[in-house]
Amino acid sequence: MARLRLPSSPEVRAPVVARALHAIAGSDPGFDGETLVRELPIRFSDCSRALANGDADRLRNWLTPDLFEQWQRGQAFQGSATADPSDMWVEDARVVWAEHGPAEDRLVVGIDCVSQGEDSLSAPTQYWVLVRAAGSKTQPGPAGRCPDCGAPSNDSVSFCPYCSAALGSLRGWRLQEADDEVDWYEGPPLF
């Protein structure tokens, strides 16, 4: 059963998403939604590998504390496409919902994957809910360096290989929820 509940019509969602992204950028001049979406496939792959390998250090820096605790208890990502990175790649990523609230900023992103099975292809979509505290600012680190430990880094990784800190425009955003389904409803946005 899907826990996410969103308006089904892109025409209904689009102005709400645009206003929220504009408000996030207004309070955080370093926020770039397009760069964030471009970096999602790398983060998805890195997160999937970390889940498959049980890499708690990386996951601690990417998941919300509640989701990390659920993962440690074996209650998160069971049977999820995120948890099985073998023979899977990201085809597309997009923001399907955004909120700029007094307590937190919230993005729901659709990540379209393609997975190669023994005899067939499948195309699961993962919906990730990314959150960060209200008033957070995108902090660019020194070029080619991890902002936490100063170790060399590059654009092809989303975690520092030395200290496991999150890197890139997704730094500061935490995965709060990953779902394979959304309850799409007809009508105006519900807040």
KAHUTA-V86521 format. One record per pair of residues at least 4 apart in sequence whose ideal C-beta (glycine too) atoms are under 6 Angstrom apart, sorted by the first residue. I is the first residue (numbers start at 1). GAP is how many residues later the second one is. Records with the same first field share a line. If there is no record, write none. Layout:
BEGIN
I=GAP / GAP
END
This chain:
BEGIN
2=177 / 179 / 180 / 181
4=123 / 175 / 178
5=178
6=91 / 176
7=5 / 6 / 182
8=176 / 178
10=4
13=4
16=173
17=78 / 81
20=78 / 79 / 80
21=12 / 77
23=77
24=4 / 7 / 76 / 81
25=6
28=109 / 110
30=108
31=107
32=137
35=134
36=133
37=56
39=4 / 129 / 130 / 131
40=4 / 53
41=49
42=116
43=4 / 115 / 127
44=46 / 67
46=112 / 113
47=15
48=34 / 37
49=4 / 36
50=5 / 8 / 9
51=26 / 32
52=33
56=4
57=107
58=101 / 106
59=4 / 9
60=8
61=103 / 104 / 105
62=104 / 113
63=4 / 5 / 112
64=110 / 112
67=9
70=5 / 6
71=5
77=5 / 6
80=98
81=32 / 43 / 45
82=44 / 96
87=29
88=25 / 27
89=25
90=21 / 23
91=21 / 23
92=20
93=16 / 18
94=16
95=12 / 14
96=12 / 14
97=11
98=9
99=7
100=5
102=32
103=31
104=27 / 29 / 30
105=27
106=25
107=23
108=19 / 21
109=19
110=15 / 17
111=15
112=13
113=11
114=9
115=7
126=52
127=52 / 55
128=47 / 50
129=47 / 48
130=43
131=43 / 45
132=4 / 40 / 41
136=36
141=4 / 6
145=5
146=5 / 7 / 14 / 19
148=15 / 17
149=13 / 14
151=9 / 11
153=7 / 14
158=9 / 10
159=5
160=5
166=5
167=4
END
